[in-house]
Amino acid sequence: MVEEHEQFYLDQLKARLEYYRELGIQNLKVTRPYSLSLFRPIDPEHLVETQLAPPTMAKKPLRTNSIEENRVVREHFPSLFTSLTPSEEKKETLQDVRTDLGDCQRCKLCSTRTNIVFGVGDPKARLVFVGEGPGADEDLEGLPFVGRAGQLLTKIIEAIRLTRDQVYICNVVKCRPPNNRFPEADEVAACSPFLIRQLEAIRPEIICCLGAAAAQTILLTKAPIGRLRGRFHECGGAKVMPTFHPSYLLRNPEAKRDVWEDMKKVRALLDQLATGP
């Protein structure tokens, strides 16, 4: 019989593999398997490589309990089913994750970048902003959101009575996509484990996803940002608020009102969580 905690990790893993498969990724290599549920770090000791099955015309439900599927996933990812008590958990720091990232050569973006843009802010932040990827200014400085979009993000943060030093800011991919294009599937697959480990290290109460790439990666969905924004979603114990990316607001100022409504909900939840039920 599959125990409850094992089934939880299994369901999360299958959802993420299905997400990658729908993106067209056939081969997936994980140099350090990670907790797909977020905020429950696992410390495996071996390399895992698996072959994802090609997409089929009839889409299966993500959460199934087939004995055969359980066996296959367990064989490929045995470390995800290690039961850890709280005293045995080895919680990473952001510096641990950055050290492991190193001079990353895991995808083709390494050939065109100037700097890796890891993240900046409070390592114990209650609120984390996750964007899409670095732009030209960020690539030069090695810091996220320092260009025009970053200046707008700073104003958004200050509007909810916070400073950049009180939140944490990072991106799905850590290297600039050429010409600021949308990150490609293999690039997201290579970088998202480090994003998840950043979130595990911080353990925020709220994650604000700036744009479709961040929201779709964290929520394991292909839904457009316009359908996702405006309400909280659940992810690994954190509340997730998707909203429009600041660069989108620079092109579409009329959407600022929508973002302000989203951010008022974020501020209200922060206040509610601070005071308790």
TAJO-V901466 format. One record per residue. N is the residue number from 1. BURIAL is I if it has 16 or more other C-alpha atoms within 10 Angstrom, else O. Layout:
# TAJO-V901466
n=N burial=BURIAL
n=N burial=BURIAL
This chain:
# TAJO-V901466
n=1 burial=O
n=2 burial=O
n=3 burial=O
n=4 burial=O
n=5 burial=O
n=6 burial=O
n=7 burial=I
n=8 burial=O
n=9 burial=I
n=10 burial=I
n=11 burial=I
n=12 burial=I
n=13 burial=I
n=14 burial=I
n=15 burial=I
n=16 burial=I
n=17 burial=I
n=18 burial=I
n=19 burial=I
n=20 burial=I
n=21 burial=I
n=22 burial=I
n=23 burial=O
n=24 burial=O
n=25 burial=I
n=26 burial=I
n=27 burial=O
n=28 burial=I
n=29 burial=O
n=30 burial=O
n=31 burial=O
n=32 burial=O
n=33 burial=I
n=34 burial=I
n=35 burial=I
n=36 burial=I
n=37 burial=I
n=38 burial=I
n=39 burial=I
n=40 burial=I
n=41 burial=I
n=42 burial=I
n=43 burial=I
n=44 burial=I
n=45 burial=O
n=46 burial=O
n=47 burial=O
n=48 burial=I
n=49 burial=O
n=50 burial=O
n=51 burial=O
n=52 burial=O
n=53 burial=O
n=54 burial=O
n=55 burial=O
n=56 burial=O
n=57 burial=O
n=58 burial=O
n=59 burial=O
n=60 burial=O
n=61 burial=O
n=62 burial=O
n=63 burial=O
n=64 burial=O
n=65 burial=O
n=66 burial=O
n=67 burial=O
n=68 burial=O
n=69 burial=O
n=70 burial=I
n=71 burial=O
n=72 burial=O
n=73 burial=O
n=74 burial=O
n=75 burial=O
n=76 burial=O
n=77 burial=I
n=78 burial=O
n=79 burial=I
n=80 burial=I
n=81 burial=I
n=82 burial=O
n=83 burial=O
n=84 burial=O
n=85 burial=O
n=86 burial=O
n=87 burial=O
n=88 burial=O
n=89 burial=O
n=90 burial=O
n=91 burial=I
n=92 burial=I
n=93 burial=O
n=94 burial=I
n=95 burial=O
n=96 burial=O
n=97 burial=I
n=98 burial=I
n=99 burial=O
n=100 burial=O
n=101 burial=I
n=102 burial=O
n=103 burial=O
n=104 burial=O
n=105 burial=O
n=106 burial=O
n=107 burial=O
n=108 burial=O
n=109 burial=I
n=110 burial=I
n=111 burial=O
n=112 burial=O
n=113 burial=I
n=114 burial=O
n=115 burial=I
n=116 burial=I
n=117 burial=I
n=118 burial=I
n=119 burial=I
n=120 burial=I
n=121 burial=O
n=122 burial=I
n=123 burial=I
n=124 burial=O
n=125 burial=I
n=126 burial=I
n=127 burial=I
n=128 burial=I
n=129 burial=I
n=130 burial=I
n=131 burial=I
n=132 burial=I
n=133 burial=I
n=134 burial=I
n=135 burial=I
n=136 burial=I
n=137 burial=I
n=138 burial=I
n=139 burial=I
n=140 burial=I
n=141 burial=O
n=142 burial=I
n=143 burial=I
n=144 burial=I
n=145 burial=I
n=146 burial=I
n=147 burial=I
n=148 burial=O
n=149 burial=I
n=150 burial=I
n=151 burial=O
n=152 burial=I
n=153 burial=I
n=154 burial=I
n=155 burial=O
n=156 burial=I
n=157 burial=I
n=158 burial=O
n=159 burial=O
n=160 burial=I
n=161 burial=O
n=162 burial=O
n=163 burial=O
n=164 burial=I
n=165 burial=O
n=166 burial=I
n=167 burial=I
n=168 burial=I
n=169 burial=I
n=170 burial=I
n=171 burial=I
n=172 burial=I
n=173 burial=I
n=174 burial=I
n=175 burial=I
n=176 burial=I
n=177 burial=I
n=178 burial=O
n=179 burial=O
n=180 burial=O
n=181 burial=O
n=182 burial=O
n=183 burial=I
n=184 burial=O
n=185 burial=O
n=186 burial=I
n=187 burial=I
n=188 burial=I
n=189 burial=I
n=190 burial=I
n=191 burial=I
n=192 burial=I
n=193 burial=I
n=194 burial=I
n=195 burial=I
n=196 burial=I
n=197 burial=I
n=198 burial=I
n=199 burial=I
n=200 burial=I
n=201 burial=I
n=202 burial=I
n=203 burial=I
n=204 burial=I
n=205 burial=I
n=206 burial=I
n=207 burial=I
n=208 burial=I
n=209 burial=I
n=210 burial=I
n=211 burial=I
n=212 burial=I
n=213 burial=I
n=214 burial=I
n=215 burial=I
n=216 burial=I
n=217 burial=I
n=218 burial=I
n=219 burial=I
n=220 burial=I
n=221 burial=I
n=222 burial=O
n=223 burial=O
n=224 burial=O
n=225 burial=I
n=226 burial=O
n=227 burial=O
n=228 burial=I
n=229 burial=I
n=230 burial=I
n=231 burial=O
n=232 burial=I
n=233 burial=I
n=234 burial=O
n=235 burial=I
n=236 burial=I
n=237 burial=O
n=238 burial=I
n=239 burial=I
n=240 burial=I
n=241 burial=I
n=242 burial=I
n=243 burial=I
n=244 burial=I
n=245 burial=I
n=246 burial=I
n=247 burial=I
n=248 burial=O
n=249 burial=I
n=250 burial=O
n=251 burial=O
n=252 burial=O
n=253 burial=O
n=254 burial=O
n=255 burial=O
n=256 burial=I
n=257 burial=O
n=258 burial=O
n=259 burial=I
n=260 burial=I
n=261 burial=O
n=262 burial=I
n=263 burial=I
n=264 burial=O
n=265 burial=I
n=266 burial=I
n=267 burial=I
n=268 burial=O
n=269 burial=I
n=270 burial=I
n=271 burial=O
n=272 burial=O
n=273 burial=O
n=274 burial=O
n=275 burial=O
n=276 burial=O
n=277 burial=O
